[in-house]
Amino acid sequence: MRGLTARFLDRKAISPAHGLTLDDGDRLALAAHACLPLLGIGESGLRGWSEVIVHPGAFRVEHGRHGAPHEMDELEVVEDGFEDREGESWQHGPMVLSWADLDAEIAEPEPGYQLVVHEMAHKLDALDGVMDGTPPLPRDWQRDWARDFGAAFEALNAELDALHEAGDDEAEPAIDPYAAEAPEEFFAVCSEYHFTDPERLRAAFPAVAAHLERFYGPPPALDRDDDPTPA
């Protein structure tokens, strides 16, 4: 982990925007979180991009726009055609983060949510040239991955449709419904659960959880029962 973090800091420009100041500790924390998804794949997961742009808070992204996002004032009404984001990653280009959201997660981690892990999952997904929810894998594993992730993605969408048809919009689905937006978002959201709430992911989609444990390594948040003796 130390080696990966050092390589991240050496290879990636961390560029604060709009007057934001990040000290060495802030940069180290960002890099360390970004390297969590690299413990399995190693430093090859760093290729293909070179910069992290860090905004003070949420920023505005125009639908379909491929340039750098605009900063968004939290009190400003979002205009039609725009949406507010905490993070953004493109297949080619920088990773963009909201420091306010990342700093809050560092101070008080929330199960199921980890901004930098989500955006790093997108970067890993893009390593094979297409962002489709399947990172580069051996052919046999890729086939099994696509089958199991596809089935889980469809199951989540079916669950959300059933809840909507029942008028039960207050019910909590298996995982964050944002995962149902697209296969690439399903992979990124499940990656967040792998590192922050693996028990819930395993209960909801055991095949997906198994793939992610193989890809990322054992989840650091996983409860272990190998020593039942009280401390």
QUICOR-V888373 format. One record per pair of residues at least 24 apart in sequence whose C-alpha atoms are under 10 Angstrom apart, sorted by the first residue. I is the first residue (numbers start at 1). J is the second residue. If there is no record, write none. Layout:
# QUICOR-V888373
{{I:J} {I:J}}
This chain:
# QUICOR-V888373
{{1:32} {1:33} {1:35} {1:36} {1:38} {1:39} {1:42} {2:31} {2:32} {2:35} {3:35} {3:42} {3:43} {4:31} {4:32} {4:34} {4:35} {4:36} {4:38} {4:39} {4:42} {4:43} {4:46} {5:29} {5:30} {5:31} {5:32} {5:33} {5:34} {5:35} {5:36} {5:38} {5:43} {6:31} {6:32} {6:35} {7:31} {7:35} {7:43} {7:46} {8:32} {8:34} {8:35} {8:43} {8:46} {8:50} {11:46} {11:47} {11:49} {11:50} {11:51} {12:46} {12:47} {12:49} {12:50} {12:51} {12:52} {12:94} {13:49} {13:50} {13:51} {13:52} {13:53} {13:94} {14:50} {14:51} {14:52} {14:53} {14:54} {14:94} {14:95} {14:96} {15:51} {15:52} {15:53} {15:54} {15:55} {15:96} {16:52} {16:53} {16:54} {16:55} {16:56} {16:96} {16:97} {16:98} {16:99} {17:53} {17:54} {17:55} {17:56} {17:57} {17:71} {17:98} {18:54} {18:55} {18:56} {18:57} {18:71} {19:55} {19:56} {20:54} {20:55} {20:56} {20:57} {20:99} {21:54} {21:55} {21:56} {21:99} {22:54} {22:56} {22:99} {26:99} {26:103} {29:102} {29:103} {29:106} {30:54} {30:97} {30:99} {30:102} {30:103} {30:106} {30:116} {31:116} {32:116} {33:102} {33:106} {33:114} {33:115} {33:116} {33:117} {33:120} {34:114} {34:115} {34:116} {34:117} {34:118} {34:119} {34:120} {34:121} {35:116} {35:117} {35:120} {36:116} {36:117} {36:120} {36:195} {36:216} {36:217} {36:219} {36:220} {37:116} {37:117} {37:118} {37:120} {37:121} {37:124} {37:191} {37:192} {37:194} {37:195} {37:212} {37:215} {37:216} {37:217} {37:219} {38:117} {38:120} {38:121} {38:124} {38:215} {38:216} {38:217} {39:215} {39:216} {39:217} {39:218} {40:212} {40:213} {40:214} {40:215} {40:216} {40:217} {40:218} {41:124} {41:136} {41:215} {41:216} {41:217} {42:216} {44:124} {44:127} {45:120} {45:121} {45:123} {45:124} {45:125} {45:126} {45:127} {46:120} {46:123} {46:124} {46:127} {47:123} {47:124} {47:127} {48:91} {48:92} {48:93} {48:94} {48:123} {48:124} {48:126} {48:127} {48:129} {49:90} {49:91} {49:92} {49:93} {49:94} {49:95} {49:123} {49:127} {50:92} {50:93} {50:94} {50:95} {51:93} {51:94} {51:95} {51:96} {52:89} {52:93} {52:94} {52:95} {52:96} {52:97} {53:87} {53:88} {53:94} {53:95} {53:96} {53:97} {53:98} {53:99} {54:86} {54:87} {54:95} {54:96} {54:97} {54:98} {54:99} {54:100} {54:102} {55:86} {55:87} {55:96} {55:97} {55:98} {55:99} {55:100} {55:101} {56:97} {56:98} {56:99} {56:100} {56:101} {57:84} {57:85} {57:86} {57:87} {57:97} {57:98} {57:99} {57:100} {57:101} {57:102} {58:83} {58:84} {58:85} {58:86} {58:87} {58:97} {58:98} {58:99} {58:100} {58:101} {59:83} {59:84} {59:85} {59:86} {59:87} {59:88} {59:96} {59:97} {59:98} {60:84} {60:85} {60:86} {61:85} {61:88} {66:90} {66:92} {66:93} {67:93} {67:94} {68:93} {68:94} {68:95} {68:96} {69:96} {71:98} {86:115} {86:116} {86:119} {87:115} {87:116} {87:118} {87:119} {88:115} {88:116} {88:118} {88:119} {88:120} {88:122} {89:118} {89:119} {89:120} {89:121} {89:122} {89:123} {89:126} {90:119} {90:122} {90:123} {90:126} {90:131} {91:122} {91:123} {91:124} {91:125} {91:126} {91:127} {91:128} {91:129} {91:130} {91:131} {92:123} {92:126} {92:127} {92:129} {93:123} {94:123} {95:119} {95:120} {95:122} {95:123} {109:196} {110:196} {110:197} {111:192} {111:193} {111:194} {111:195} {111:196} {111:197} {111:198} {111:200} {111:221} {112:175} {112:176} {112:189} {112:190} {112:191} {112:192} {112:193} {112:194} {112:195} {112:196} {112:197} {112:198} {112:200} {112:201} {113:176} {113:189} {113:190} {113:191} {113:192} {113:193} {113:194} {113:195} {113:196} {113:197} {114:188} {114:189} {114:191} {114:192} {114:193} {114:195} {114:196} {115:188} {115:189} {115:192} {116:192} {117:188} {117:189} {117:190} {117:191} {117:192} {117:193} {117:194} {117:195} {117:196} {118:185} {118:186} {118:187} {118:188} {118:189} {118:190} {118:191} {118:192} {118:193} {119:185} {119:188} {119:189} {119:191} {119:192} {120:188} {120:191} {121:184} {121:185} {121:187} {121:188} {121:189} {121:190} {121:191} {121:192} {122:184} {122:185} {122:187} {122:188} {122:189} {122:191} {123:188} {124:188} {125:184} {125:187} {125:188} {126:184} {130:184} {131:183} {131:184} {131:185} {132:182} {132:183} {132:184} {132:185} {132:186} {132:187} {133:182} {133:183} {133:184} {133:185} {133:186} {133:187} {133:188} {134:183} {134:184} {134:187} {135:184} {135:187} {135:215} {137:215} {141:211} {144:207} {144:211} {145:207} {145:208} {145:210} {145:211} {145:212} {146:183} {146:208} {147:207} {147:208} {148:205} {148:206} {148:207} {148:208} {148:211} {149:183} {149:186} {149:187} {149:190} {149:205} {149:207} {149:208} {149:209} {149:211} {150:183} {150:186} {150:208} {151:205} {151:207} {151:208} {152:180} {152:183} {152:186} {152:204} {152:205} {152:206} {152:207} {152:208} {153:179} {153:180} {153:181} {153:182} {153:183} {153:185} {153:186} {153:187} {153:205} {153:208} {154:180} {154:183} {155:180} {155:204} {155:205} {156:180} {156:186} {156:204} {156:205} {157:181} {157:182} {173:204} {174:200} {174:201} {174:203} {174:204} {174:205} {175:200} {175:201} {175:204} {175:205} {187:212} {191:216} {191:219} {193:219} {193:221} {194:218} {194:219} {194:220} {194:221} {194:222} {195:219} {195:220} {195:221} {195:222} {196:220} {196:221} {196:222} {197:221} {197:222} {197:223} {198:222} {198:223} {199:223}}
